[in-house]
Amino acid sequence: MIDRGMVKWQPFNAVASGNYMINEVLKKKNKVVMPTLSEDQKELLQEKILRAYELQEVIRIKYYKNEYIYIIEGKIIEINKNNYYIGLDNDLKIFFRQIIDIY
């Protein structure tokens, strides 16, 4: 008997549009609404940002962007109060209004 290798799995992926539709459903399922923060939570985030900036700590930031929640790790190298964002050492800029949590 001859081994067919991965050929036996091809019928599962035969309908390319089916895969696209499944991926789209999964993407929509993971979308979330922007969480609202109280004034106390905003003040606590501001304190955490300042402390991490002064101590040059590596932190994790949970932020909201385009209906999804992301987590990024890095050091804060810039706090821009005029444009309301922080700059991280991995060249990412996150606006204050996007930040959900810092730990």
C-alpha positions as CSV (number, residue, x, y, z in Angstrom):
1,M,0.0,0.0,0.0
2,I,1.3,3.5,-0.9
3,D,1.3,6.2,1.7
4,R,-0.7,9.2,0.5
5,G,0.8,11.6,3.1
6,M,-1.2,14.7,3.6
7,V,-3.4,14.1,0.6
8,K,-6.0,12.4,2.8
9,W,-6.7,15.7,4.6
10,Q,-7.3,17.8,1.5
11,P,-11.1,17.2,1.2
12,F,-11.5,19.0,4.6
13,N,-10.0,22.2,3.0
14,A,-11.5,21.7,-0.4
15,V,-14.1,24.5,0.1
16,A,-11.9,27.5,0.3
17,S,-14.8,29.9,0.8
18,G,-16.0,27.8,3.8
19,N,-12.7,28.4,5.5
20,Y,-13.0,32.1,4.9
21,M,-16.5,32.2,6.3
22,I,-15.5,30.2,9.4
23,N,-12.5,32.6,10.0
24,E,-14.9,35.6,9.7
25,V,-17.3,34.1,12.2
26,L,-14.5,33.5,14.7
27,K,-13.2,37.0,14.3
28,K,-16.7,38.5,14.9
29,K,-17.1,36.3,17.9
30,N,-13.9,37.7,19.5
31,K,-15.0,41.4,19.1
32,V,-15.8,43.2,22.4
33,V,-17.2,46.6,23.4
34,M,-14.9,49.2,24.8
35,P,-14.9,48.8,28.6
36,T,-15.7,52.0,30.5
37,L,-13.4,53.0,33.4
38,S,-14.4,54.9,36.5
39,E,-12.4,58.0,37.5
40,D,-10.7,56.0,40.3
41,Q,-9.6,53.4,37.8
42,K,-8.3,56.2,35.5
43,E,-6.3,57.7,38.3
44,L,-4.8,54.4,39.3
45,L,-3.8,53.8,35.7
46,Q,-2.1,57.2,35.6
47,E,-0.2,56.4,38.8
48,K,0.9,53.0,37.4
49,I,2.1,54.7,34.2
50,L,4.1,57.3,36.0
51,R,5.7,54.8,38.4
52,A,6.6,52.4,35.5
53,Y,8.1,55.4,33.5
54,E,10.2,56.6,36.5
55,L,11.5,53.1,37.4
56,Q,11.9,52.0,33.8
57,E,10.0,48.8,34.6
58,V,8.9,46.3,32.0
59,I,5.1,46.3,32.2
60,R,2.1,44.7,30.5
61,I,-0.5,46.9,29.1
62,K,-4.0,45.7,28.2
63,Y,-5.5,48.0,25.6
64,Y,-8.5,48.3,23.3
65,K,-8.2,48.8,19.6
66,N,-10.7,48.3,16.7
67,E,-13.1,46.2,18.8
68,Y,-10.4,43.8,20.1
69,I,-8.4,43.7,23.3
70,Y,-4.6,43.3,23.0
71,I,-1.8,42.8,25.6
72,I,1.6,44.2,24.9
73,E,4.8,44.1,27.1
74,G,7.5,46.7,27.2
75,K,9.1,49.8,28.9
76,I,7.5,53.2,28.7
77,I,10.1,55.5,27.0
78,E,7.8,58.5,26.4
79,I,4.7,60.1,27.9
80,N,3.3,62.7,25.5
81,K,0.7,64.7,27.5
82,N,-0.1,67.0,24.5
83,N,-1.2,64.2,22.2
84,Y,-2.4,61.9,25.0
85,Y,-0.2,58.8,24.3
86,I,2.6,56.8,25.7
87,G,5.5,55.4,23.6
88,L,7.0,52.0,24.3
89,D,10.4,50.7,23.6
90,N,9.1,48.5,20.8
91,D,8.0,51.6,18.8
92,L,4.4,51.2,19.7
93,K,2.3,54.3,20.7
94,I,-0.8,53.7,22.8
95,F,-3.4,56.5,23.4
96,F,-4.5,57.0,27.0
97,R,-8.1,56.4,26.1
98,Q,-7.2,52.9,24.8
99,I,-5.6,51.6,28.0
100,I,-7.7,49.3,30.0
101,D,-5.2,47.9,32.6
102,I,-1.5,47.9,33.5
103,Y,0.2,45.1,35.4
